[in-house]
């Protein structure tokens, strides 16, 4: 049996979706028997590899690094899953969108609420995009996994069919509700 090449990606979000992934508890042992975790903040892999079968993408696209990474993830992944409400709607990271641009966010964070600080330059902080975007507005998404965060049962309901070569079919309020 061919092992599934699994990746998890963390963009702009709180990492709550990854914490829920860890809530899979004992099922993680079953999962580990069937997948190779090839990219993840849990594994601290720095380069997104080619030939990924399934990627869980948590978070919204908020800066240029995210934009570059999500395009690379799409190019190198067979099944891309928007993992959680931030990936699907922008959710909390997108609360800054009514400001219209990144400058007011940086000014508030680094100048108005800090003493003697300055807006970081260079490569220290990736340049913010003016608008935070859900994943599907930048690249095609194959499956949506809502929740803030999605609970372990929802995550298992998506991964289990994929491990068997089937497409997940989420239905019912318990599996598709936001929040």
N, C-alpha and C positions, 0 to 999 in steps of 0.2 A: 504494500500500500504506500502510495506517495504521500509524503508529509506536506501539509499545507504550510505555505510561507505566510506567516501572519505578522502584520505591523500594527502598531498603535502610534498615533501622531497627536501631539499636544500643541495646539495653536493658542489663540487668545481665549482663555477660560480659566476656571479655578482649579482644575485637575480633579474635580469631583467625579467625573465620568471614569477616570482611571482608578479612583478609590473604589467606585462601584464594581469595576472590573475585578479588583482584588477581593471584593465581597463574594465572588464566585466560589470562594472557600475550597472545599474538597474537590469540586468539579474542575478546578485548575489542574489537579493531578491528571484527570482524564484528558483535559485539553493538551497538557504538555506531552502526552503520549501520541498526539495526532498532529501537532504543529511545531514548526520552528519559529520562535519569536525573533524576527530578523531586524526589527527596528522598533524602538520604544523608549520613552523616557524611563521606563522601568528597567531597561537593560543598558541605558546610556550608550546607545550606538549613535555615532555622529553622522554617518552617511546613509542616505536612503538607498537601498539596493535595487537593482532591476529584478524583475520576475516575481514580484510580490503577488500572492493570490488574493489576500483579503487585508484591507486596511480599515481600522476604526479610527476616524478622524474626529478628535474632540476640539471644540473651540471654533471661534470665528476668525476671519482673516482681517487683521488689524494693522499689519505693518508690511514693509516690502519683503522681509525675510519670509513671512507667512505666504505671501503671494508667490514667491519663487518656489518655496517648498511644496505648496499644494499643487502647482503645475507639474512638478517633478513626481509627486505621489501619483497623480492621475496618469501620467505617461508610463509609469512603471508598475501599475497595479491593475489587476483584473477586476476586482470588486471593491469599490470604494463606498464605505458606509459613513454617513453623517451621524456622528456619535454624540447625541445630546442636544439640548435646545440651543446652545450657543452655536453649534455647527449648523443647525437647521434654520434658525431665525436671526442669529446675531445676539439675541438675548441680552444679558447684562453688559457685555463689552460694547454693544451697539447703542447703549444709552447716551453715548457722547455724540451720536450722529446728528441730533438737532442743532448742535453747535456749528455744523457745516464744514469745519476744517479742523486740522490737527493742532494748529497754533494755540487756540484758547485752552486746549487740554494741557499742552506742555507748559504754558504760562502759569496756569493754575497749579499744576503739580510741582513744578520746579522753582517758580519765582514767588508766587503769592502765598504759598503755604510753607515755605522754607526760608530760613534766615541766611542771607548772603549766598544763596545758591545760584547756579546758572543752569541753563538748559544744556544737557550733555551734548557734545558734538562728536564728530569722528565716528568710529565704529562701536562706541560703547553701548548705544541704544539704537536699534534698527529704526530707520525713519518710519514714522506713523503714516498710514494712509489717511486721507481726509475723511473717509467713510469706512466704518467696519462692515464687512460683508459676510453673509452666510456662505457656506462652501458651494452650494449649488449655483450661486450667481457667478462663480468663477470657472468651475469645472463641472462636468456631468457627474452626478451621484447615482449610484446603483441601488442604494437602500437607505431609508431614514429610520433612525432609532431615537425617538423622542424621549424626553425626560430631563429633569434637572435635579440630580442626575438620573439617567435610566437605572432602574434597579437591576440587581444581578439576574433576576428571572427574565427580564426583557433581553438582557445581553445574551443569556443562554439561548433564548428563543430565536435569536438571529444567528448565533454561531453554530448551533447544533445542526440545522439543515445544511449550512454551508459546508460543514465537515463531511456531510454525506453526499455532497455534490448537488444539493437542491438549493433552490432560491427560497429565502425566508419569506413567509407570508404573515405579516403581523396584522391581527384584527382583534377587535374587542377593546373596550375602554382601558382595561388593565395594561394593554401592550402599546396602545397608540396615543395615550393622553400626554399632553405637554405638562410641564411643571414638575 
